[in-house]
């Protein structure tokens, strides 16, 4: 197996983070949990479960992901694949092996875990999430002839390809930025259907009106920015 590192942004996920880490396959080289200014036992529970724990005081999903990437950039040995995974236990971490399979078997650059309806627990995705995914992926299809159906956070990407994207979004637009930049660079990509369940705790994005609105604005901003570049 190649060297695979997992980055998990986590904000107050004390009740779920241990479950997430426990279910990650053993062939992963390192699990990196980035505590995004958590005030509960997220960091302690992640350490107890065997993860490397980093702290990022600036709130924002993108800030946490960038912190994880900065840590990896300073390691003497670089990984071949980076997997991004949420810390709320809504994804099934054991499905990581099928997320990375297209990279290993077919040399694909980017793989998105698509939260398909038939494998999605009732209520696991809110209406704003479902509509936002539909709108964003259809706009990408319209402007870029893309085949994406989801902006799912469970994803794998070749490390060198990830670096070449020069990721910059600090908050809600991280996932769509990655997909748009991959399209612009003509990366090969695939979607893999994954299971999705109700998260542990309340979502800080889709669980609030403000979070859902801000995420929608950020996603549309990135799409229109790249559509007219």
C-alpha positions, 0 to 999 in steps of 0.5 A: 500500500502507498503512504496514505494520510487522513486529515480530519477537521474537527470542531467540538466532536468529542462524542464522535471523533473516537468512533471515526478514528477507530473505523479507519483502516489500519493500512493508513499511515497517519490520521491527523485531526485538526482541532478547529478551536474546539472547547470540548474533549475533541483533542483529548479523545483524538489523542487517546484514539491514536491520532496526531492532533493539531490546533487551528484557532481560526474557525473555518473548514478550510483553515483546518484543512490547510493546517493539516497540509502545512503539517504534512509539508514539513514531514521528511517523507511525503505521502502519496495520497491524502484523504479528507474525512469529517469528524462527525461520524456521518461517513463510514471511515471503513469505506476509505479503501474503496475511495482510494481504489481508483487512484491505486488501480486506475491512476485517477487523480481525485476521487469523491465519495458520493452520498447517493440517496439509496445508501443515505440514512433518512435525515442525514442530509438536510434540504439545503445540503441536497439542493445546494449539491444539486445546484452546484453540480448542475452548474459545474455540468453546465459550465465545465461539462463535469460529471460530479453529482456531489460535493461530499467531504469524504475524498481522496487525492494524490498529494502532488496533485493536491499541492498543484491546486494551490488551495486557498479557501478558508471556510465553506468553499473548500470542497467545491474549490478543489473540484473546480480547480481539478476541472480547470487542470483537467485532472482525472476524477471519479465518484464512488458511491458511499453510505451516509448516516445521521451525524453525532451532534448538531452540524455547525453548517447545515444545522444552522440557517446562517451556516447553510446560507454562508456555505451556499454563497461561498459555493456559488461564488467559487463556481461563478468565479471560475466560470468566467475566468 
